[in-house]
Amino acid sequence: MSSGFLALLAFLPILTAGVLLVGFRAPAKYVMPLTYVIAVVVALTAWGVSPSRVISSTIQGLLQSAGLLWIIFGALLLLNTLKHSGAVSTIRSGFTAISPDRRIQVILIAWLFGSFIEGASGFGTPAAVAAPLMVAVGFPAMAAVVFGLIIQSTPVSFGAVGTPLIVGVQSGLDQTAITGELVANGSNWQHFFHLITSEVAILHAICGTFMPLFLVVIMTRFFGKNKSWTEGLSIAPFAIMAACAMTVPYVLAAVFLGAEFPSILGGLVGLALMTLAAKQRILVPRDTWDFPEKSAWAKEWFGKVDIKLENLSRQKISLALAWTPYVILALVLVLSRTFVPFGDLLKSANVMFNGIMGEEGINGDFSLLFSPGGILVMICMMTVFLHRMSLSDFAAAIRESTTTIAGAGFVLIFTVPMVRVMINSGVNANDLQSMPILVADWVAMQVGAVYPFFAPAVGALGAFLAGSNTVSNLMLSQFQFSVAEGLGLSSALMVAGQSVGAAAGNMIAIHNVVAASATVGLLGREGATLRITILPTIYYLCFSGILLCVGFYVLGINDPLLLN
């Protein structure tokens, strides 16, 4: 079979999902079982993958699905616990006190608070935490999901205390061979990795300058009474200031501190500065924007998670006490990722499965406590005592969370195994590359010297499949490095473009959409969500691709491997 036909077969599960979800708006609960079957058939026939490897990959995917569901459950439980304690009502009033303008609220909650949570935790936690919080504050469920996904871009490369770069890029590259080349050129691995880290931050910061404004204009266009793109532009000065309040400390942290803290510090500093700016009405427009009356909302905007507060009898919670669970959550997440003894203690509860069914390289694990899900559940238990909740209220929160998660579970048990079958298809009887690598390689061969423009899209493809910047970097960093060497271009900048594109791909990754939708009870409308989130994704990939071309062909950016 020709390489083009093989690339088409490899791309067929993704193409099917895109056409059915976005084109026909079919629910993911019908689409993803079909795409899993297609991926399995292609793997067994065209690739010649053994049945045992397909089954072991499916088991690996089911273990990862369990991990995702644990995070979703923790996020749901935190929302429902705070709802029953009375904290959500206080938080809603607190945001209204800062500003009743929904444009400012979405920037503070999604862009800044979401960036901080991404830096501390990663793994889709920002959407799982921020989306329910926005619903609680009064946003439509679909809007909350869309905004929670859109911010899965700029901060993602430095999410989970730098995991996509520290683990994804460093493990995805052949360090031994590259270090030999670097030493021969008078450099070293630490300098090369620092260069990649800095270039990732700079590319993201430039692209991220317009992301808060994207949030606002998408909100006014798709969720406003007048369906206007331009209605949100009056807040452009505040939105761009909010972008810079996050990205300036973000870049400084990457350049001077490394990959661990850009998103954490950027989100934290930005949130403090912009909360103060909103209170002082600095660059805040005179008009105030809000959603239409709830009676005028489209049916598809509503989720099934009940955020009604008026029927709950509860005590008054102070603003500081209401926010305390989120503060503790952020501190525990950061501590678990930076203080090794504490992290190791949490990891002691992990369940590991090495060499599933004897297949080399196919491993799985389930993290009970180290996962953001475990930490979220622990914070919920603390909240019961902090907010002096009754056990019956906490039991109601558990019951509501468990009921909501059932639909997400069905979709994810097909979505993630499909991904693992495709990724693990590189071991086969026909001596073919894995499906994602083969598609990327075919794209590179077709476009030649203009490949840098498409490099972020290749990274996004990996993230679209895996729902993870880290996994995309693990799969594709060495491929991007090799393409750069073949074209005589900066390999550091090309790998940086890979990481930036992989971050943008999180906005449209199917199981990220499913996970975020589950937290607000919006399952079945994944296609409608993707129709919106594809817009900022296209912007991000095109802009970062143009920046790469400018860096290579206009600025002539070099790196230590091109010094001879």
C-alpha positions as CSV (number, residue, x, y, z in Angstrom):
1,M,0.0,0.0,0.0
2,S,1.2,3.5,-0.7
3,S,2.3,5.8,2.1
4,G,-0.6,8.2,1.3
5,F,-3.2,5.5,1.6
6,L,-1.7,4.2,4.8
7,A,-1.8,7.8,6.2
8,L,-5.4,8.0,5.2
9,L,-6.2,4.8,7.0
10,A,-4.3,5.9,10.1
11,F,-6.2,9.2,10.1
12,L,-9.6,7.5,9.5
13,P,-10.6,7.2,13.2
14,I,-9.9,10.9,13.7
15,L,-11.6,11.9,10.5
16,T,-14.7,9.9,11.4
17,A,-14.8,11.4,14.9
18,G,-14.5,15.0,13.5
19,V,-17.1,14.5,10.8
20,L,-19.7,12.9,13.0
21,L,-19.1,15.1,16.1
22,V,-18.6,18.5,14.4
23,G,-20.3,18.0,11.0
24,F,-23.4,16.0,12.2
25,R,-23.3,16.9,15.9
26,A,-23.7,13.3,16.8
27,P,-23.3,12.6,20.6
28,A,-19.9,11.2,21.6
29,K,-21.6,8.2,23.2
30,Y,-22.4,6.9,19.7
31,V,-19.4,8.2,17.8
32,M,-16.5,7.0,20.1
33,P,-17.5,3.3,20.1
34,L,-17.5,3.4,16.3
35,T,-14.1,5.1,16.1
36,Y,-12.7,2.5,18.5
37,V,-13.9,-0.3,16.3
38,I,-12.3,1.5,13.2
39,A,-9.0,1.9,15.0
40,V,-8.9,-1.7,16.0
41,V,-9.8,-3.0,12.5
42,V,-7.1,-0.8,10.9
43,A,-4.6,-1.9,13.5
44,L,-5.3,-5.6,13.1
45,T,-5.5,-5.6,9.3
46,A,-3.4,-2.8,7.6
47,W,-0.8,-2.6,10.4
48,G,-0.7,-6.3,11.4
49,V,-0.8,-5.5,15.1
50,S,-1.3,-8.7,17.2
51,P,-4.6,-9.2,18.9
52,S,-2.9,-9.5,22.3
53,R,-1.3,-6.0,21.7
54,V,-4.7,-4.6,20.8
55,I,-6.3,-6.1,23.9
56,S,-3.4,-4.9,26.2
57,S,-3.6,-1.4,24.7
58,T,-7.4,-1.4,25.4
59,I,-6.8,-2.4,29.0
60,Q,-4.2,0.4,29.3
61,G,-6.7,2.8,27.9
62,L,-9.3,1.6,30.5
63,L,-6.9,2.2,33.3
64,Q,-6.3,5.7,32.0
65,S,-10.1,6.2,31.7
66,A,-10.4,5.3,35.3
67,G,-7.8,8.0,36.2
68,L,-9.7,10.6,34.2
69,L,-13.0,9.6,35.8
70,W,-11.4,9.9,39.3
71,I,-10.4,13.5,38.4
72,I,-13.9,14.3,37.1
73,F,-15.5,12.8,40.2
74,G,-13.2,14.9,42.5
75,A,-14.1,18.1,40.6
76,L,-17.8,17.4,40.8
77,L,-17.6,16.5,44.4
78,L,-15.9,19.7,45.3
79,L,-18.5,21.7,43.5
80,N,-21.4,19.9,45.1
81,T,-19.8,20.0,48.5
82,L,-19.3,23.8,48.3
83,K,-22.9,24.1,47.0
84,H,-24.3,22.3,50.0
85,S,-22.1,24.1,52.5
86,G,-23.2,27.5,51.2
87,A,-19.7,28.5,49.8
88,V,-20.9,28.7,46.2
89,S,-23.5,31.3,47.0
90,T,-20.8,33.4,48.8
91,I,-18.3,33.0,45.9
92,R,-21.0,34.1,43.4
93,S,-21.6,37.2,45.5
94,G,-17.9,37.8,45.8
95,F,-17.4,37.8,42.0
96,T,-20.3,40.1,41.6
97,A,-18.7,42.5,44.1
98,I,-15.5,42.6,42.1
99,S,-17.5,43.2,38.9
100,P,-21.0,42.2,37.7
101,D,-19.6,42.3,34.1
102,R,-19.4,38.7,32.8
103,R,-16.5,39.7,30.5
104,I,-14.4,40.5,33.5
105,Q,-15.5,37.4,35.4
106,V,-14.6,35.0,32.6
107,I,-11.1,36.6,32.4
108,L,-10.6,36.3,36.1
109,I,-12.0,32.7,36.5
110,A,-11.1,31.0,33.2
111,W,-7.9,32.8,32.0
112,L,-6.2,33.6,35.3
113,F,-7.5,31.2,38.0
114,G,-7.5,28.5,35.3
115,S,-3.9,29.2,34.3
116,F,-2.9,28.9,38.0
117,I,-4.7,25.6,38.5
118,E,-3.2,24.3,35.2
119,G,0.3,25.2,36.4
120,A,-0.3,23.4,39.7
121,S,-2.0,20.3,38.4
122,G,-2.5,19.9,34.7
123,F,-4.3,16.8,33.4
124,G,-7.4,18.7,32.5
125,T,-8.0,19.9,36.0
126,P,-8.6,23.6,35.1
127,A,-11.6,22.8,33.0
128,A,-12.9,20.4,35.6
129,V,-12.6,23.0,38.3
130,A,-13.3,26.3,36.5
131,A,-16.3,25.1,34.4
132,P,-18.4,24.1,37.5
133,L,-17.3,27.3,39.2
134,M,-18.5,29.4,36.3
135,V,-21.8,27.6,36.2
136,A,-22.2,28.3,39.9
137,V,-21.5,32.0,39.3
138,G,-24.3,32.1,36.7
139,F,-22.7,31.1,33.3
140,P,-24.6,28.8,31.0
141,A,-23.2,25.2,31.2
142,M,-22.1,25.2,27.6
143,A,-20.3,28.5,27.9
144,A,-18.5,27.3,31.0
145,V,-17.2,24.2,29.2
146,V,-16.1,26.2,26.1
147,F,-14.2,28.7,28.2
148,G,-12.7,26.0,30.4
149,L,-11.4,24.3,27.2
150,I,-10.2,27.5,25.5
151,I,-7.7,28.3,28.4
152,Q,-6.3,24.8,27.8
153,S,-3.7,26.5,25.6
154,T,-1.1,29.0,26.8
155,P,-0.6,27.6,30.3
156,V,-0.6,23.9,29.3
157,S,3.0,23.5,28.2
158,F,4.0,24.3,31.8
159,G,1.1,22.5,33.4
160,A,1.6,20.1,36.4
161,V,4.7,21.9,37.4
162,G,6.3,21.6,33.9
163,T,5.5,18.0,33.2
164,P,4.9,18.4,29.4
165,L,8.4,19.7,29.0
166,I,10.3,18.0,31.9
167,V,8.8,14.6,31.2
168,G,7.3,14.9,27.7
169,V,10.1,16.6,25.8
170,Q,13.1,15.3,27.8
171,S,11.9,11.7,27.6
172,G,10.7,12.1,24.0
173,L,14.1,13.2,22.7
174,D,17.2,10.9,22.4
175,Q,19.2,12.6,25.1
176,T,22.2,10.4,24.8
177,A,22.8,11.1,21.1
178,I,21.8,14.8,21.3
179,T,24.1,15.4,24.2
180,G,27.0,13.9,22.2
181,E,26.3,16.4,19.4
182,L,25.9,19.3,21.9
183,V,29.2,18.5,23.6
184,A,31.0,18.4,20.3
185,N,29.6,21.9,19.6
186,G,30.8,23.2,23.0
187,S,27.3,23.1,24.6
188,N,25.4,20.8,26.9
189,W,21.9,19.3,27.5
190,Q,21.0,21.8,30.2
191,H,21.6,24.8,27.9
192,F,19.7,23.1,25.1
193,F,16.6,22.3,27.2
194,H,16.6,25.8,28.7
195,L,16.6,27.1,25.2
196,I,13.5,25.0,24.3
197,T,11.8,26.1,27.6
198,S,12.4,29.8,26.9
199,E,11.3,29.5,23.2
200,V,8.1,27.7,24.3
201,A,7.3,30.5,26.7
202,I,7.9,33.2,24.2
203,L,5.8,31.6,21.5
204,H,3.0,31.0,23.9
205,A,3.2,34.5,25.3
206,I,2.9,36.1,21.9
207,C,-0.1,33.8,20.9
208,G,-1.6,34.2,24.4
209,T,-1.8,38.0,24.1
210,F,-5.2,37.7,22.4
211,M,-6.6,34.7,24.3
212,P,-8.6,36.7,26.9
213,L,-10.1,38.8,24.2
214,F,-10.9,35.6,22.3
215,L,-12.8,34.4,25.4
216,V,-14.8,37.6,25.5
217,V,-15.7,37.9,21.8
218,I,-16.7,34.2,21.7
219,M,-18.9,34.8,24.7
220,T,-20.6,37.8,23.1
221,R,-21.0,36.0,19.7
222,F,-22.3,32.6,20.9
223,F,-23.9,33.4,24.2
224,G,-25.0,37.0,23.9
225,K,-28.4,38.4,23.3
226,N,-27.2,40.2,20.1
227,K,-24.9,37.4,18.8
228,S,-22.2,40.0,18.1
229,W,-18.5,39.5,17.6
230,T,-17.8,43.1,18.2
231,E,-19.9,43.6,21.3
232,G,-17.0,42.4,23.5
233,L,-14.3,44.6,21.9
234,S,-15.0,47.5,24.3
235,I,-13.1,45.4,26.9
236,A,-10.1,44.9,24.7
237,P,-7.7,47.1,26.7
238,F,-8.6,45.3,29.9
239,A,-8.3,41.9,28.2
240,I,-4.9,42.6,26.7
241,M,-3.7,43.9,30.1
242,A,-4.9,40.7,31.6
243,A,-3.0,38.7,29.0
244,C,0.2,40.6,29.8
245,A,-0.4,40.4,33.5
246,M,-0.1,36.6,33.1
247,T,2.4,36.2,30.2
248,V,5.1,38.7,31.4
249,P,5.8,36.9,34.7
250,Y,5.2,33.6,32.8
251,V,8.1,34.3,30.4
252,L,10.3,35.7,33.1
253,A,9.8,32.5,35.2
254,A,10.6,30.3,32.2
255,V,13.8,32.2,31.3
256,F,15.1,32.6,34.9
257,L,13.6,29.8,36.9
258,G,12.9,27.0,34.4
259,A,9.9,24.9,33.3
260,E,8.3,24.3,36.7
261,F,6.7,27.6,37.6
262,P,5.7,29.8,34.5
263,S,2.0,29.0,34.6
264,I,1.8,28.9,38.4
265,L,3.4,32.3,38.8
266,G,1.8,33.8,35.7
267,G,-1.7,32.8,36.9
268,L,-1.2,33.9,40.5
269,V,0.4,37.2,39.7
270,G,-2.1,38.0,37.0
271,L,-5.1,37.1,39.2
272,A,-3.8,39.4,42.0
273,L,-3.1,42.3,39.6
274,M,-6.4,42.0,37.6
275,T,-8.6,41.6,40.6
276,L,-7.1,44.9,41.9
277,A,-7.5,46.5,38.5
278,A,-11.2,45.4,38.2
279,K,-11.9,46.7,41.7
280,Q,-10.2,50.1,40.9
281,R,-12.0,50.1,37.4
282,I,-8.7,50.4,35.6
283,L,-9.4,50.0,31.8
284,V,-12.8,48.7,32.7
285,P,-15.4,49.9,30.1
286,R,-18.4,51.9,31.2
287,D,-20.9,49.4,29.9
288,T,-21.7,46.2,31.8
289,W,-22.3,43.0,29.8
290,D,-24.4,40.1,30.9
291,F,-26.0,36.9,29.5
292,P,-29.7,37.1,28.4
293,E,-32.3,36.3,30.9
294,K,-32.3,32.6,31.7
295,S,-35.7,32.1,30.2
296,A,-34.2,33.2,26.8
297,W,-31.3,30.7,26.9
298,A,-31.1,28.0,24.2
299,K,-31.9,24.6,25.4
300,E,-28.5,23.2,24.6
301,W,-26.9,25.8,26.9
302,F,-28.2,24.0,30.0
303,G,-26.4,21.1,31.7
304,K,-27.8,18.5,34.1
305,V,-25.8,19.5,37.1
306,D,-28.1,21.2,39.5
307,I,-26.6,24.5,40.8
308,K,-29.8,25.8,42.3
309,L,-29.0,27.3,45.7
310,E,-32.3,28.8,46.8
311,N,-33.7,25.6,48.1
312,L,-30.7,24.7,50.3
313,S,-30.9,25.5,54.0
314,R,-27.5,26.4,55.2
315,Q,-25.4,28.8,57.3
316,K,-23.7,31.9,55.9
317,I,-20.1,31.3,54.9
318,S,-17.6,34.2,54.9
319,L,-15.8,34.9,51.6
320,A,-12.4,33.9,53.0
321,L,-13.8,30.6,54.3
322,A,-15.6,30.0,51.1
323,W,-12.4,30.3,49.1
324,T,-10.3,28.3,51.6
325,P,-10.9,24.9,49.9
326,Y,-9.5,26.3,46.6
327,V,-6.5,27.8,48.4
328,I,-5.8,24.5,50.1
329,L,-6.3,22.7,46.8
330,A,-3.7,24.9,45.1
331,L,-1.2,24.6,47.9
332,V,-1.5,20.8,48.1
333,L,-1.2,20.4,44.4
334,V,1.9,22.5,44.3
335,L,3.4,20.8,47.4
336,S,2.7,17.3,45.9
337,R,4.6,18.2,42.8
338,T,7.5,20.1,44.3
339,F,8.1,18.5,47.8
340,V,9.4,15.0,46.9
341,P,8.7,13.3,50.3
342,F,5.1,14.4,50.2
343,G,4.7,13.4,46.6
344,D,6.2,10.0,47.3
345,L,3.9,9.5,50.2
346,L,0.9,10.1,47.9
347,K,2.4,7.9,45.2
348,S,2.6,5.0,47.7
349,A,-1.1,4.4,47.0
350,N,-0.5,4.0,43.3
351,V,-1.4,0.7,41.6
352,M,1.0,-0.3,38.9
353,F,0.6,-2.7,36.0
354,N,3.9,-3.4,34.0
355,G,3.9,-5.2,30.7
356,I,0.1,-5.8,30.4
357,M,-0.5,-9.3,29.0
358,G,3.3,-9.6,28.5
359,E,3.4,-6.8,25.9
360,E,6.6,-4.8,26.3
361,G,6.2,-1.1,26.8
362,I,2.4,-1.3,27.5
363,N,2.1,-0.3,31.2
364,G,-0.7,1.2,33.2
365,D,-1.3,2.6,36.6
366,F,-4.1,4.1,38.8
367,S,-3.1,6.9,41.1
368,L,-5.5,7.0,44.1
369,L,-4.0,9.9,46.1
370,F,-1.3,11.6,43.9
371,S,-3.9,12.2,41.1
372,P,-5.7,15.6,41.2
373,G,-8.8,13.4,41.8
374,G,-7.5,12.0,45.0
375,I,-6.4,15.5,46.2
376,L,-9.8,17.0,45.3
377,V,-11.6,14.3,47.3
378,M,-9.3,14.9,50.3
379,I,-10.1,18.7,50.1
380,C,-13.8,17.8,50.1
381,M,-13.4,15.9,53.3
382,M,-11.5,18.8,54.9
383,T,-14.3,21.1,53.7
384,V,-16.9,19.1,55.7
385,F,-15.1,20.1,58.9
386,L,-14.0,23.6,57.7
387,H,-17.6,24.5,56.8
388,R,-19.2,22.5,59.6
389,M,-21.3,20.5,57.2
390,S,-23.8,17.8,58.2
391,L,-23.0,14.3,57.0
392,S,-26.3,14.2,55.2
393,D,-25.3,17.2,53.1
394,F,-22.0,15.6,52.2
395,A,-23.8,12.4,51.4
396,A,-26.1,14.3,49.0
397,A,-23.0,15.8,47.3
398,I,-21.5,12.4,46.8
399,R,-24.8,11.0,45.4
400,E,-25.1,13.9,42.9
401,S,-21.5,13.6,41.8
402,T,-21.8,9.9,41.2
403,T,-25.0,10.2,39.2
404,T,-23.5,12.8,36.9
405,I,-20.3,10.9,36.1
406,A,-22.0,7.8,34.6
407,G,-22.3,9.2,31.1
408,A,-18.7,10.3,30.9
409,G,-17.6,6.9,31.9
410,F,-19.3,5.2,29.0
411,V,-17.7,7.6,26.5
412,L,-14.2,7.4,27.9
413,I,-14.1,3.6,28.0
414,F,-14.0,3.8,24.2
415,T,-12.2,7.1,23.6
416,V,-9.0,6.4,25.6
417,P,-8.6,2.8,24.5
418,M,-8.9,3.9,20.8
419,V,-6.0,6.4,21.4
420,R,-3.8,3.7,23.0
421,V,-4.4,1.3,20.2
422,M,-3.3,3.9,17.7
423,I,-0.3,5.0,19.7
424,N,0.9,1.4,20.5
425,S,0.5,0.3,16.8
426,G,4.2,0.9,16.1
427,V,5.0,-2.8,17.1
428,N,3.4,-4.8,14.2
429,A,4.0,-7.5,11.6
430,N,4.2,-5.1,8.7
431,D,7.2,-3.0,10.0
432,L,5.2,0.2,10.0
433,Q,5.5,3.3,12.2
434,S,2.7,3.9,14.7
435,M,-0.4,5.5,13.2
436,P,0.2,9.1,14.6
437,I,3.9,9.1,13.6
438,L,3.1,7.8,10.1
439,V,0.6,10.6,9.6
440,A,3.0,13.2,10.8
441,D,5.8,11.8,8.6
442,W,3.6,11.9,5.5
443,V,2.7,15.5,6.2
444,A,6.3,16.4,6.5
445,M,7.2,14.8,3.2
446,Q,4.4,16.6,1.4
447,V,5.1,20.1,2.5
448,G,8.9,20.3,2.5
449,A,10.5,23.6,3.4
450,V,7.2,25.1,4.6
451,Y,6.8,22.4,7.2
452,P,7.5,24.8,10.1
453,F,4.1,26.3,9.5
454,F,2.5,22.9,10.1
455,A,4.8,21.8,13.0
456,P,2.3,23.1,15.7
457,A,-0.6,21.3,13.9
458,V,1.4,18.0,14.1
459,G,1.8,18.5,17.8
460,A,-1.9,19.4,18.1
461,L,-2.8,16.1,16.3
462,G,-0.9,14.2,19.0
463,A,-2.7,16.0,21.7
464,F,-6.1,15.7,19.9
465,L,-5.6,11.9,20.0
466,A,-4.0,11.6,23.5
467,G,-5.7,14.5,25.2
468,S,-2.3,15.3,26.6
469,N,0.5,17.7,25.8
470,T,2.9,15.4,27.6
471,V,2.0,12.3,25.6
472,S,2.1,14.3,22.3
473,N,5.6,15.5,23.2
474,L,6.6,12.0,24.1
475,M,5.4,10.7,20.7
476,L,6.5,13.5,18.4
477,S,9.4,15.5,19.9
478,Q,12.1,13.2,18.3
479,F,10.2,13.3,15.0
480,Q,10.1,17.1,15.0
481,F,13.8,17.2,16.0
482,S,14.7,15.0,13.0
483,V,12.6,17.0,10.6
484,A,14.4,20.2,11.7
485,E,17.8,18.5,11.3
486,G,16.8,17.4,7.8
487,L,15.8,20.9,6.8
488,G,18.9,22.5,8.4
489,L,16.8,24.5,10.9
490,S,16.9,25.1,14.6
491,S,15.9,21.8,16.3
492,A,15.2,23.6,19.6
493,L,12.7,26.0,18.0
494,M,11.0,23.2,16.1
495,V,10.6,21.1,19.3
496,A,9.3,24.3,21.0
497,G,6.7,24.6,18.1
498,Q,5.7,21.0,18.8
499,S,5.0,21.7,22.5
500,V,3.1,24.9,21.7
501,G,0.9,23.1,19.1
502,A,0.4,20.2,21.5
503,A,-0.9,22.6,24.1
504,A,-3.4,24.2,21.6
505,G,-4.6,20.7,20.7
506,N,-6.0,20.3,24.2
507,M,-8.8,22.7,23.3
508,I,-10.3,20.1,20.9
509,A,-9.1,16.8,22.4
510,I,-12.2,14.7,22.5
511,H,-11.8,13.2,26.0
512,N,-10.9,16.7,27.3
513,V,-14.3,17.8,25.9
514,V,-16.0,14.8,27.4
515,A,-14.4,15.3,30.8
516,A,-15.2,19.0,31.0
517,S,-18.8,18.4,29.8
518,A,-19.3,15.8,32.4
519,T,-18.5,18.2,35.3
520,V,-21.6,20.4,34.3
521,G,-23.8,17.6,33.0
522,L,-23.5,18.6,29.3
523,L,-22.8,15.1,27.8
524,G,-24.2,14.5,24.3
525,R,-23.4,18.0,23.0
526,E,-19.6,17.5,22.3
527,G,-20.0,18.5,18.6
528,A,-21.5,21.8,19.4
529,T,-18.7,22.5,21.8
530,L,-16.0,21.5,19.3
531,R,-17.6,23.8,16.7
532,I,-16.7,26.7,19.0
533,T,-13.3,25.6,20.4
534,I,-12.0,24.8,16.9
535,L,-11.9,28.6,16.2
536,P,-9.3,29.6,18.8
537,T,-7.4,26.4,18.0
538,I,-7.1,27.3,14.4
539,Y,-6.0,30.8,15.5
540,Y,-3.4,29.4,17.8
541,L,-1.9,26.9,15.3
542,C,-1.8,29.4,12.4
543,F,-0.3,32.2,14.5
544,S,2.3,29.9,16.1
545,G,3.1,28.4,12.7
546,I,3.7,31.9,11.3
547,L,5.9,32.7,14.2
548,L,8.0,29.6,13.6
549,C,8.4,30.5,9.9
550,V,9.5,34.1,10.9
551,G,11.9,32.7,13.5
552,F,13.5,30.3,11.0
553,Y,13.5,32.2,7.7
554,V,13.4,35.9,8.7
555,L,15.2,36.1,12.1
556,G,17.5,33.1,11.3
557,I,17.2,31.8,14.9
558,N,19.9,29.2,15.5
559,D,20.8,26.8,18.3
560,P,23.9,24.9,19.6
561,L,23.5,22.0,17.2
562,L,23.9,24.3,14.1
563,L,27.1,26.1,15.2
564,N,29.5,24.0,13.1
